[in-house]
């Protein structure tokens, strides 16, 4: 979320160097500035302009022209969103009209924006929607904005988190989630969409949903109903840094959340939204842009205008600074002009606009060759929580995820985390899918949640309260000795719950030992015509990254037995697959990594979509540790992926 505009004043001074105008400003709204960058072929680029910046633009037209010239010298922009309101600051009609006219004269599409935030003190505060004065003000902002724009987007402050006395009284005996969902549906219909359409019947309002989807319902975001109330939705793909930020979002979410919202509202998801905040190295900004586009988003929103003018310092990237990675900072840095400083001539840092332009230009040709994204179906019911964001960790260990809001009846493989317990019929759905010949993978967290709801009728499992520190790992399909597949001694031990199962009824096909004591990691049970898999998940999801590569590969071999492409790789390397035989491998690691990809079928060829090179493969051995007896034939290829880089391939 982006409310932190406290830095705006210094950004306007320090981040935006006024360039000399080549001509006098004309009375019709300014000169048309020719875009020096070629438009992207496979997606559109938009820039969001907060209300503070809108006011500055209206007051300083010379700065508007020079800053726009600087941005568009690096990145081609198709559309701008002109914000009318944020944090009790409402622009004037004259300010909006002046800025709107300038961009229309540049041949750029214009739309409105609203951030329905109350005053911000660093902890986001919504309007109190049980307060008549706040309700009237929200209605006024909606009407005012609709008078100026036919298309409006709501920045992701359109939720409710107040607990005033009037809220407490209106809530009654309902839960906060129940109360806020109904409240925000009513506010959406009456105070926003209804009010706007009353003054402008042509208006279309899009709601941008943020990145914290497991908690939407607790704050009144209604992912089930609001897509039908509004004209469309938009997706927050800003994952920022996974370590230093309060949310600790994993990089894969920038891709996965687009796919989830595409499934929530097919054909209505307008694009992804990335900002420049909270990154330790500049490649992290580029990765968010790439992953949004690899999800085939039709548009990328760059937040926000003045941040694109800020210098993009390299940050902590010394481990890969001298390598030809997908984002080549040194090459971009060399393009910047010399400037005068206290000690003579020096190079300037590239701006975030330059980084965005370079990153988007790098991924654009590849995006045009990719089909529709595919992955293993992971069912997350509406209004559900439990094992928050675990699906993103799955993506970070190389499992392509396709999250869906309805149970995918008939799917060959269905993944279920604890969030699936929100569906009262989930046990029956699991049983029906297994009887019909589909496979189902459930987490230990879900098993524990369903123990009192009849799950033991499928498989008699129990998740104990005992915790085991695993330091050695094994695999084996049946009885007898297992094959060793690695160890994590000392500080890399992984703690998991102890799983109790019935011997010879279920089989621990991937397991660990804790000082010699058995700890199943992946349990297999046959039911009907299908297979049930139970994945033991560490309490700290990030411990999945410490599992040795052969352990991760063994787990993926079972879950992705019939998937078109699989990957043997360490953690923090993701696989993006598409329905036209293409796929992308992206590494978030700090050092080069060797990856073995395998595609279904014998004698396959592989083309590098970046270089056109043909890769020679070899038949994948059917036996051996972690391989399933009778698994379909595959052809494997070994490739190297540079740090914080991606490579695209096509199977032939």
C-alpha positions as CSV (number, residue, x, y, z in Angstrom):
1,X,0.0,0.0,0.0
2,X,1.1,3.5,-0.7
3,X,0.0,6.3,1.6
4,X,3.5,7.3,2.6
5,X,3.8,10.6,0.7
6,X,5.5,12.4,3.5
7,X,8.7,12.4,1.4
8,X,6.9,14.1,-1.4
9,X,8.3,17.6,-0.7
10,X,11.9,16.5,-0.8
11,X,11.3,14.3,-3.8
12,X,10.0,17.2,-5.8
13,X,13.1,19.2,-5.0
14,X,15.8,16.5,-5.0
15,X,14.5,13.8,-7.3
16,X,13.3,15.9,-10.3
17,X,15.9,18.0,-12.0
18,X,14.3,20.6,-14.2
19,X,15.4,20.4,-17.8
20,X,15.5,23.4,-20.1
21,X,12.4,23.8,-22.2
22,X,12.9,23.7,-25.9
23,X,10.1,26.2,-26.5
24,X,7.7,28.5,-24.7
25,X,4.6,26.9,-23.1
26,X,1.5,27.4,-25.2
27,X,-1.8,28.6,-23.9
28,X,-3.5,25.4,-25.1
29,X,-2.0,23.4,-22.3
30,X,1.6,22.9,-23.3
31,X,3.7,21.6,-26.1
32,X,3.3,18.0,-27.3
33,X,6.4,16.2,-26.2
34,X,7.3,13.5,-28.7
35,X,7.8,10.1,-27.0
36,X,11.4,9.1,-27.6
37,X,10.8,5.5,-26.4
38,X,9.1,2.8,-28.5
39,X,5.8,1.5,-27.1
40,X,5.7,-2.0,-25.7
41,X,4.1,-4.6,-28.0
42,X,2.6,-7.0,-25.5
43,X,1.3,-4.8,-22.6
44,X,0.5,-1.3,-21.7
45,X,2.2,1.0,-19.2
46,X,0.4,3.4,-16.9
47,X,1.7,5.9,-14.3
48,X,-0.3,6.9,-11.2
49,X,-0.1,10.5,-10.1
50,X,-1.1,11.2,-6.4
51,X,-3.1,14.3,-5.6
52,X,-0.1,16.1,-4.1
53,X,1.7,15.8,-7.3
54,X,-1.4,16.8,-9.3
55,X,-1.4,20.1,-7.3
56,X,2.3,20.7,-8.0
57,X,1.8,20.0,-11.7
58,X,-1.0,22.6,-11.9
59,X,1.1,25.2,-10.1
60,X,4.4,24.6,-12.0
61,X,3.8,23.8,-15.6
62,X,7.5,24.0,-16.5
63,X,8.2,21.3,-14.0
64,X,5.4,19.2,-15.4
65,X,6.8,19.4,-18.9
66,X,10.4,18.7,-17.9
67,X,9.5,15.8,-15.6
68,X,7.3,14.2,-18.2
69,X,10.0,14.5,-20.8
70,X,12.5,12.9,-18.4
71,X,10.1,9.9,-17.6
72,X,9.2,9.3,-21.3
73,X,12.8,9.4,-22.4
74,X,13.1,6.1,-20.6
75,X,9.7,4.3,-20.6
76,X,6.8,4.5,-23.0
77,X,3.7,5.5,-21.1
78,X,0.2,4.8,-22.5
79,X,-2.0,6.1,-19.7
80,X,-1.9,8.2,-16.6
81,X,-4.2,8.1,-13.6
82,X,-4.8,11.5,-12.1
83,X,-5.7,11.3,-8.4
84,X,-8.4,13.6,-7.1
85,X,-8.4,12.7,-3.4
86,X,-6.1,11.2,-0.7
87,X,-5.9,11.6,3.1
88,X,-8.4,14.5,3.4
89,X,-6.7,16.3,0.5
90,X,-9.1,17.0,-2.4
91,X,-7.8,18.7,-5.6
92,X,-9.7,21.6,-7.2
93,X,-11.6,21.3,-10.4
94,X,-9.2,23.8,-12.0
95,X,-6.1,21.7,-11.0
96,X,-7.6,18.5,-12.4
97,X,-8.6,20.2,-15.6
98,X,-5.2,21.7,-16.2
99,X,-3.3,18.5,-15.6
100,X,-5.8,16.4,-17.5
101,X,-5.5,18.8,-20.5
102,X,-1.7,18.6,-20.6
103,X,-1.7,14.8,-20.8
104,X,-4.5,14.7,-23.4
105,X,-2.3,17.0,-25.5
106,X,0.5,14.4,-25.2
107,X,-1.8,11.8,-26.8
108,X,-1.9,9.8,-23.5
109,X,-5.1,8.3,-22.1
110,X,-6.3,9.8,-18.9
111,X,-8.3,8.4,-16.0
112,X,-9.1,9.3,-12.5
113,X,-7.9,7.9,-9.2
114,X,-9.1,7.9,-5.6
115,X,-7.4,6.8,-2.4
116,X,-10.2,6.6,0.1
117,X,-7.8,7.0,3.1
118,X,-8.4,9.1,6.1
119,X,-5.5,11.0,7.6
120,X,-2.4,8.8,7.8
121,X,0.0,8.7,10.7
122,X,1.9,5.7,9.5
123,X,-0.7,3.2,10.4
124,X,-3.3,3.1,7.7
125,X,-6.7,4.5,8.8
126,X,-9.9,4.1,6.8
127,X,-13.0,6.2,6.9
128,X,-15.5,5.4,9.6
129,X,-18.4,4.2,7.4
130,X,-20.9,4.3,10.2
131,X,-20.2,8.0,10.7
132,X,-22.7,10.1,8.6
133,X,-20.2,12.8,8.0
134,X,-17.6,10.4,6.6
135,X,-20.2,8.7,4.5
136,X,-21.3,12.0,3.0
137,X,-17.7,13.0,2.3
138,X,-17.0,9.7,0.5
139,X,-20.1,10.2,-1.6
140,X,-19.0,13.8,-2.4
141,X,-15.5,12.6,-3.5
142,X,-17.1,9.9,-5.8
143,X,-19.4,12.4,-7.4
144,X,-16.7,15.0,-7.8
145,X,-14.3,12.6,-9.5
146,X,-17.0,11.2,-11.8
147,X,-17.7,14.7,-13.1
148,X,-14.1,14.8,-14.4
149,X,-13.4,11.2,-15.6
150,X,-15.3,8.4,-17.3
151,X,-12.8,5.9,-15.9
152,X,-11.7,5.8,-12.3
153,X,-9.5,3.4,-10.2
154,X,-9.6,3.1,-6.4
155,X,-6.2,2.8,-4.8
156,X,-6.0,0.1,-2.3
157,X,-7.3,2.0,0.7
158,X,-10.9,1.0,0.1
159,X,-11.3,-1.1,3.2
160,X,-12.5,-0.6,6.8
161,X,-10.5,-0.9,9.9
162,X,-12.1,1.5,12.4
163,X,-13.6,0.3,15.7
164,X,-15.3,3.4,16.8
165,X,-18.3,3.4,19.2
166,X,-20.7,3.7,16.2
167,X,-18.9,0.7,14.5
168,X,-19.2,-1.4,17.7
169,X,-22.9,-0.6,18.0
170,X,-23.6,-1.3,14.3
171,X,-21.7,-4.5,14.4
172,X,-23.8,-6.1,17.1
173,X,-23.1,-9.8,17.5
174,X,-21.6,-10.3,14.1
175,X,-17.9,-10.9,13.7
176,X,-15.8,-8.0,12.5
177,X,-15.4,-9.8,9.1
178,X,-19.1,-10.4,8.7
179,X,-19.9,-6.8,9.6
180,X,-17.3,-5.2,7.4
181,X,-18.0,-7.3,4.4
182,X,-21.7,-6.3,4.4
183,X,-20.8,-2.7,5.2
184,X,-18.2,-2.3,2.4
185,X,-20.5,-3.9,-0.2
186,X,-23.2,-1.4,0.7
187,X,-20.7,1.5,0.6
188,X,-19.4,0.2,-2.8
189,X,-22.9,0.1,-4.3
190,X,-24.3,3.3,-2.8
191,X,-21.6,5.8,-1.9
192,X,-19.1,5.0,-4.7
193,X,-20.5,3.4,-7.8
194,X,-24.1,4.5,-7.3
195,X,-23.1,8.1,-6.4
196,X,-20.7,8.3,-9.3
197,X,-23.2,7.0,-11.9
198,X,-25.8,9.4,-10.7
199,X,-23.7,12.3,-12.0
200,X,-22.0,10.5,-14.9
201,X,-23.9,7.4,-16.2
202,X,-20.8,6.6,-18.4
203,X,-18.4,6.2,-15.6
204,X,-16.6,2.9,-15.0
205,X,-15.0,2.4,-11.6
206,X,-12.3,-0.3,-11.1
207,X,-11.3,-1.5,-7.6
208,X,-7.6,-2.2,-7.0
209,X,-7.2,-5.1,-4.6
210,X,-3.9,-5.1,-2.6
211,X,-1.4,-7.8,-2.0
212,X,-2.6,-9.1,1.4
213,X,-5.5,-11.3,0.1
214,X,-5.6,-13.8,3.1
215,X,-6.9,-11.0,5.3
216,X,-9.3,-9.3,2.8
217,X,-12.5,-10.3,4.5
218,X,-11.3,-9.1,7.9
219,X,-11.1,-5.6,6.6
220,X,-14.1,-5.6,4.4
221,X,-12.5,-6.4,1.0
222,X,-15.1,-8.7,-0.6
223,X,-13.3,-10.6,-3.3
224,X,-16.4,-12.6,-4.1
225,X,-19.0,-9.8,-4.5
226,X,-17.1,-6.5,-5.2
227,X,-15.8,-7.6,-8.7
228,X,-19.5,-7.7,-9.7
229,X,-20.3,-4.3,-8.1
230,X,-17.4,-2.5,-9.8
231,X,-16.7,-2.4,-13.6
232,X,-13.4,-4.3,-13.1
233,X,-10.6,-5.1,-10.7
234,X,-6.9,-4.4,-10.6
235,X,-4.1,-6.3,-8.8
236,X,-1.4,-5.1,-6.3
237,X,1.8,-7.0,-7.3
238,X,4.2,-5.0,-5.2
239,X,6.0,-7.6,-3.1
240,X,9.0,-5.5,-2.3
241,X,11.7,-7.1,-0.1
242,X,10.8,-10.4,1.6
243,X,13.0,-9.9,4.6
244,X,13.0,-6.3,5.8
245,X,9.3,-5.4,5.3
246,X,6.5,-6.1,7.7
247,X,4.5,-8.4,5.4
248,X,7.5,-10.6,4.3
249,X,5.8,-11.3,1.0
250,X,7.7,-13.8,-1.2
251,X,8.8,-12.7,-4.7
252,X,6.6,-15.3,-6.5
253,X,3.4,-13.4,-5.4
254,X,3.9,-10.8,-8.0
255,X,3.1,-13.5,-10.5
256,X,0.7,-15.7,-8.5
257,X,-1.7,-13.0,-7.4
258,X,-2.4,-11.9,-11.0
259,X,-3.3,-15.5,-11.8
260,X,-5.5,-15.7,-8.7
261,X,-7.5,-12.6,-9.5
262,X,-7.7,-13.6,-13.2
263,X,-9.5,-16.7,-11.9
264,X,-11.7,-14.7,-9.5
265,X,-12.9,-12.3,-12.3
266,X,-12.0,-13.8,-15.7
267,X,-11.4,-11.1,-18.3
268,X,-11.9,-8.3,-15.8
269,X,-8.4,-8.0,-14.2
270,X,-6.9,-4.8,-15.6
271,X,-3.3,-5.3,-14.6
272,X,-0.6,-5.2,-12.0
273,X,0.7,-2.4,-9.8
274,X,4.3,-2.0,-8.6
275,X,6.0,0.7,-6.5
276,X,9.6,1.5,-5.7
277,X,9.5,1.1,-1.9
278,X,11.4,-1.1,0.5
279,X,14.0,-2.8,-1.6
280,X,17.6,-3.6,-0.7
281,X,18.9,-3.9,-4.2
282,X,17.6,-2.4,-7.4
283,X,17.0,-5.8,-9.2
284,X,14.1,-6.4,-6.8
285,X,12.2,-3.6,-8.5
286,X,12.8,-5.2,-11.9
287,X,11.8,-8.6,-10.7
288,X,8.4,-7.3,-9.6
289,X,7.8,-5.8,-13.0
290,X,8.9,-9.0,-14.8
291,X,6.8,-11.3,-12.7
292,X,3.7,-9.2,-13.2
293,X,4.2,-9.4,-17.0
294,X,5.1,-13.1,-17.0
295,X,1.6,-13.6,-15.5
296,X,0.3,-12.0,-18.8
297,X,-1.1,-8.9,-17.2
298,X,-2.4,-6.5,-19.9
299,X,-1.1,-3.4,-18.1
300,X,1.5,-2.4,-15.5
301,X,0.9,0.5,-13.2
302,X,4.0,2.3,-12.1
303,X,3.4,4.0,-8.7
304,X,4.1,6.8,-8.6
305,X,5.1,9.7,-10.9
306,X,7.7,11.4,-8.7
307,X,9.2,8.2,-7.6
308,X,10.0,7.4,-11.2
309,X,12.2,10.5,-11.1
310,X,14.2,9.4,-8.1
311,X,17.7,8.0,-8.4
312,X,17.8,4.2,-8.4
313,X,20.9,3.3,-6.4
314,X,22.2,-0.2,-6.9
315,X,21.9,-1.3,-3.3
316,X,23.4,-4.5,-2.0
317,X,24.1,-6.4,-5.2
318,X,27.9,-7.0,-4.9
319,X,27.6,-10.8,-5.4
320,X,26.3,-10.5,-8.9
321,X,27.3,-7.0,-9.9
322,X,29.8,-8.1,-12.5
323,X,27.6,-10.7,-14.2
324,X,25.4,-10.2,-17.3
325,X,22.2,-10.6,-15.4
326,X,18.7,-10.0,-16.9
327,X,18.8,-6.5,-15.4
328,X,22.2,-5.1,-16.1
329,X,22.7,-2.1,-13.8
330,X,26.2,-1.2,-15.0
331,X,25.0,-1.0,-18.6
332,X,22.1,1.2,-17.6
333,X,24.3,3.3,-15.4
334,X,26.7,3.9,-18.3
335,X,23.9,5.4,-20.3
336,X,23.4,8.3,-17.9
337,X,24.9,11.7,-18.8
338,X,27.7,13.3,-16.8
339,X,26.7,16.1,-14.4
340,X,28.5,18.8,-12.5
341,X,29.2,18.2,-8.8
342,X,31.3,19.7,-6.1
343,X,34.3,17.7,-7.3
344,X,33.8,18.1,-11.0
345,X,32.2,15.8,-13.5
346,X,30.4,12.7,-12.3
347,X,27.8,10.2,-13.5
348,X,24.3,10.4,-12.2
349,X,22.4,7.4,-10.9
350,X,19.8,6.2,-13.3
351,X,16.2,7.0,-12.3
352,X,13.5,4.4,-11.5
353,X,11.9,5.4,-14.8
354,X,15.1,4.2,-16.5
355,X,15.1,1.0,-14.5
356,X,11.4,0.4,-15.4
357,X,12.0,1.1,-19.1
358,X,15.0,-1.3,-19.2
359,X,13.2,-4.0,-17.3
360,X,10.0,-3.9,-19.3
361,X,12.0,-3.7,-22.6
362,X,13.9,-6.8,-21.5
363,X,10.8,-8.9,-20.8
364,X,8.5,-7.6,-23.6
365,X,9.7,-9.8,-26.5
366,X,9.5,-12.9,-24.3
367,X,6.0,-12.2,-23.1
368,X,4.8,-12.2,-26.8
369,X,6.0,-15.8,-27.2
370,X,4.3,-17.1,-24.1
371,X,0.8,-18.7,-24.1
372,X,-1.7,-18.8,-21.3
373,X,-0.2,-19.5,-17.8
374,X,-0.9,-23.0,-16.4
375,X,-0.1,-24.5,-13.0
376,X,-1.3,-26.9,-10.4
377,X,-4.7,-25.9,-9.1
378,X,-4.6,-24.7,-5.5
379,X,-8.1,-24.1,-4.1
380,X,-8.5,-21.1,-1.8
381,X,-12.2,-20.5,-0.9
382,X,-13.5,-17.0,-0.5
383,X,-13.2,-15.5,3.0
384,X,-10.6,-18.1,4.0
385,X,-7.4,-17.9,6.0
386,X,-4.9,-20.3,7.4
387,X,-1.2,-21.0,6.5
388,X,-1.1,-17.5,5.1
389,X,0.8,-17.1,1.8
390,X,2.0,-20.7,1.9
391,X,1.2,-21.0,-1.8
392,X,3.8,-18.3,-2.5
393,X,6.5,-20.5,-0.8
394,X,5.4,-23.4,-3.0
395,X,6.0,-21.2,-6.0
396,X,9.4,-20.3,-4.6
397,X,10.4,-24.0,-4.5
398,X,9.5,-24.5,-8.2
399,X,5.9,-25.6,-8.0
400,X,3.8,-23.6,-10.6
401,X,0.6,-22.5,-8.8
402,X,-2.8,-21.7,-10.3
403,X,-4.9,-20.5,-7.3
404,X,-8.6,-20.8,-7.8
405,X,-11.6,-19.6,-5.7
406,X,-13.7,-22.7,-6.5
407,X,-12.9,-26.4,-6.0
408,X,-11.5,-27.6,-9.4
409,X,-13.7,-30.7,-9.8
410,X,-12.0,-33.3,-12.1
411,X,-8.5,-31.8,-11.8
412,X,-5.6,-34.3,-12.2
413,X,-3.9,-32.7,-9.1
414,X,-5.5,-30.4,-6.5
415,X,-3.4,-28.7,-3.8
416,X,-5.1,-27.7,-0.6
417,X,-3.7,-25.7,2.4
418,X,-5.4,-25.0,5.7
419,X,-7.4,-22.2,4.1
420,X,-9.5,-24.9,2.3
421,X,-11.0,-25.7,5.7
422,X,-13.3,-22.7,5.2
423,X,-15.3,-24.8,2.8
424,X,-17.8,-26.8,4.8
425,X,-17.9,-29.5,2.0
426,X,-14.1,-29.8,1.6
427,X,-13.9,-33.4,2.9
428,X,-16.5,-34.6,0.5
429,X,-14.9,-32.7,-2.4
430,X,-11.5,-34.4,-1.6
431,X,-13.2,-37.8,-1.5
432,X,-15.1,-37.3,-4.8
433,X,-12.0,-36.2,-6.6
434,X,-10.0,-39.2,-5.4
435,X,-12.7,-41.6,-6.3
436,X,-12.9,-40.2,-9.8
437,X,-9.1,-40.7,-10.4
438,X,-7.8,-37.3,-9.5
439,X,-4.9,-36.8,-7.0
440,X,-5.1,-34.5,-4.0
441,X,-2.3,-33.0,-1.9
442,X,-3.2,-31.6,1.5
443,X,-0.9,-29.9,4.0
444,X,-0.4,-31.1,7.6
445,X,-2.2,-27.9,8.7
446,X,-5.3,-28.8,6.8
447,X,-5.2,-32.4,8.1
448,X,-5.2,-31.0,11.7
449,X,-8.1,-28.7,10.9
450,X,-10.2,-31.6,9.4
451,X,-9.5,-34.3,12.0
452,X,-12.9,-33.7,13.6
453,X,-14.7,-33.4,10.3
454,X,-14.3,-36.9,9.0
455,X,-11.0,-36.7,7.2
456,X,-10.0,-39.9,8.9
457,X,-12.6,-41.7,6.8
458,X,-10.2,-41.2,3.9
459,X,-6.9,-41.7,5.7
460,X,-6.2,-42.3,9.4
461,X,-3.6,-39.6,10.0
462,X,-2.9,-37.5,13.1
463,X,-0.8,-34.4,13.4
464,X,0.8,-34.6,16.8
465,X,2.0,-31.7,19.0
466,X,5.5,-33.0,19.0
467,X,8.1,-31.1,16.9
468,X,11.1,-32.8,15.2
469,X,14.4,-31.4,14.1
470,X,15.2,-33.1,10.8
471,X,18.8,-33.4,9.8
472,X,18.8,-36.2,7.2
473,X,16.5,-37.0,4.3
474,X,15.4,-40.2,2.5
475,X,13.1,-41.3,-0.2
476,X,11.6,-44.7,-1.2
477,X,8.4,-45.8,-2.9
478,X,7.8,-49.0,-0.8
479,X,9.0,-51.1,2.1
480,X,12.7,-51.5,2.9
481,X,15.7,-49.3,3.0
482,X,15.3,-45.7,1.7
483,X,17.8,-43.9,-0.5
484,X,19.6,-41.0,1.1
485,X,18.9,-37.6,-0.5
486,X,20.8,-35.1,1.6
487,X,21.3,-33.7,5.0
488,X,20.9,-30.3,6.8
489,X,23.2,-30.5,9.8
490,X,23.6,-27.9,12.5
491,X,21.8,-24.6,12.1
492,X,20.0,-25.7,8.9
493,X,18.0,-28.3,10.7
494,X,14.3,-28.1,9.8
495,X,11.6,-28.3,12.4
496,X,8.3,-30.1,11.5
497,X,5.4,-31.6,13.3
498,X,5.5,-35.4,13.9
499,X,2.9,-37.2,11.8
500,X,1.3,-40.4,13.0
501,X,0.0,-42.7,10.3
502,X,-1.0,-46.4,9.9
503,X,1.9,-48.5,8.6
504,X,1.2,-50.2,5.3
505,X,-1.9,-48.2,4.9
506,X,-0.1,-45.0,4.0
507,X,3.5,-44.7,2.8
508,X,6.1,-42.0,3.7
509,X,7.6,-41.6,0.2
510,X,9.8,-38.6,1.2
511,X,10.9,-38.5,4.8
512,X,13.5,-37.2,7.2
513,X,15.1,-38.4,10.3
514,X,15.6,-36.4,13.5
515,X,18.5,-38.0,15.3
516,X,17.4,-41.3,13.8
517,X,13.7,-40.8,14.5
518,X,11.4,-40.9,11.5
519,X,9.7,-37.8,10.3
520,X,7.5,-38.2,7.2
521,X,7.6,-35.2,4.8
522,X,5.3,-36.5,2.0
523,X,2.9,-39.3,2.8
524,X,1.1,-41.2,0.0
525,X,-2.2,-43.1,0.3
526,X,-4.3,-44.7,-2.4
527,X,-8.0,-44.0,-2.3
528,X,-10.5,-44.9,-5.0
529,X,-8.8,-44.3,-8.4
530,X,-6.6,-41.5,-7.0
531,X,-3.7,-40.8,-4.7
532,X,-3.8,-38.7,-1.6
533,X,-0.6,-36.9,-0.6
534,X,0.0,-35.2,2.7
535,X,2.8,-32.6,2.9
536,X,4.3,-31.9,6.3
537,X,4.8,-28.2,6.4
538,X,7.3,-26.6,8.9
539,X,5.9,-24.0,11.3
540,X,8.3,-21.5,9.7
541,X,7.4,-21.8,6.0
542,X,10.7,-20.4,5.0
543,X,12.4,-23.5,6.3
544,X,11.2,-25.1,3.1
545,X,14.0,-23.2,1.5
546,X,16.5,-25.1,3.6
547,X,15.4,-28.5,2.4
548,X,18.2,-30.0,0.1
549,X,17.5,-29.8,-3.6
550,X,16.9,-33.6,-4.0
551,X,14.2,-33.5,-1.3
552,X,12.4,-30.7,-3.1
553,X,12.8,-32.5,-6.4
554,X,11.4,-35.8,-4.9
555,X,8.3,-33.9,-3.6
556,X,7.8,-32.2,-7.0
557,X,8.2,-35.6,-8.9
558,X,5.1,-36.9,-7.1
559,X,3.0,-33.7,-7.3
560,X,3.9,-32.9,-10.9
561,X,4.2,-36.5,-12.3
562,X,2.1,-35.6,-15.4
563,X,2.8,-31.9,-15.6
564,X,4.3,-30.8,-18.9
565,X,7.5,-29.5,-17.4
566,X,9.2,-30.1,-14.0
567,X,12.5,-28.7,-12.6
568,X,15.2,-30.0,-10.3
569,X,16.6,-26.9,-8.6
570,X,17.3,-25.5,-5.2
571,X,14.8,-23.3,-3.5
572,X,14.2,-19.7,-4.6
573,X,14.1,-20.7,-8.3
574,X,10.6,-20.5,-9.8
575,X,9.0,-22.2,-12.8
576,X,6.4,-20.4,-14.9
577,X,4.6,-22.7,-17.4
578,X,2.3,-21.9,-20.3
579,X,-0.2,-23.9,-22.5
580,X,1.8,-23.5,-25.7
581,X,4.9,-25.5,-24.7
582,X,6.8,-22.5,-23.4
583,X,8.1,-22.0,-19.9
584,X,10.3,-19.6,-17.9
585,X,12.8,-20.3,-15.2
586,X,13.6,-17.4,-12.9
587,X,16.2,-17.4,-10.1
588,X,16.0,-15.1,-7.1
589,X,19.3,-16.4,-5.7
590,X,22.5,-14.3,-5.4
591,X,24.7,-16.8,-7.3
592,X,24.4,-18.7,-10.6
593,X,22.4,-21.9,-10.3
594,X,22.4,-25.1,-12.4
595,X,18.9,-26.3,-13.1
596,X,17.7,-29.5,-14.7
597,X,14.3,-29.2,-16.5
598,X,12.4,-32.2,-17.8
599,X,9.6,-32.1,-20.3
600,X,7.1,-34.8,-21.0
601,X,8.0,-37.2,-23.8
602,X,11.0,-38.8,-25.3
603,X,13.4,-37.2,-27.7
604,X,12.2,-33.7,-27.1
605,X,14.2,-30.6,-28.1
606,X,14.4,-27.3,-26.3
607,X,14.8,-23.8,-27.8
608,X,16.1,-20.9,-25.7
609,X,13.6,-18.1,-26.5
610,X,16.1,-15.4,-25.6
611,X,18.9,-16.5,-27.9
612,X,17.3,-19.0,-30.4
613,X,19.9,-21.7,-29.3
614,X,18.8,-25.3,-29.5
615,X,19.5,-27.4,-26.3
616,X,20.3,-31.1,-26.5
617,X,18.5,-33.3,-24.0
618,X,18.8,-36.8,-22.7
619,X,16.3,-39.4,-21.7
620,X,15.4,-39.1,-18.0
621,X,16.1,-42.3,-16.1
622,X,12.9,-43.8,-14.8
623,X,14.3,-45.4,-11.6
624,X,16.5,-43.9,-8.9
625,X,15.9,-41.9,-5.8
626,X,12.7,-39.7,-5.9
627,X,11.5,-41.2,-9.2
628,X,8.0,-42.8,-9.3
629,X,7.7,-46.3,-10.7
630,X,5.8,-46.2,-14.0
631,X,6.2,-42.4,-14.3
632,X,5.8,-41.2,-17.9
633,X,8.9,-40.7,-20.1
634,X,10.7,-37.4,-20.0
635,X,13.5,-35.6,-21.6
636,X,15.8,-33.6,-19.4
637,X,18.0,-30.5,-20.1
638,X,20.6,-28.8,-17.9
639,X,20.7,-25.0,-18.0
640,X,22.4,-22.3,-16.0
641,X,20.4,-19.3,-14.7
642,X,22.2,-16.2,-13.6
643,X,21.3,-14.5,-10.3
644,X,18.1,-12.5,-10.3
645,X,17.5,-13.4,-13.9
646,X,15.1,-15.3,-16.1
647,X,15.4,-17.5,-19.1
648,X,12.5,-18.6,-21.5
649,X,12.3,-21.9,-23.4
650,X,10.0,-23.6,-25.8
651,X,9.6,-27.4,-26.1
652,X,9.8,-28.8,-29.6
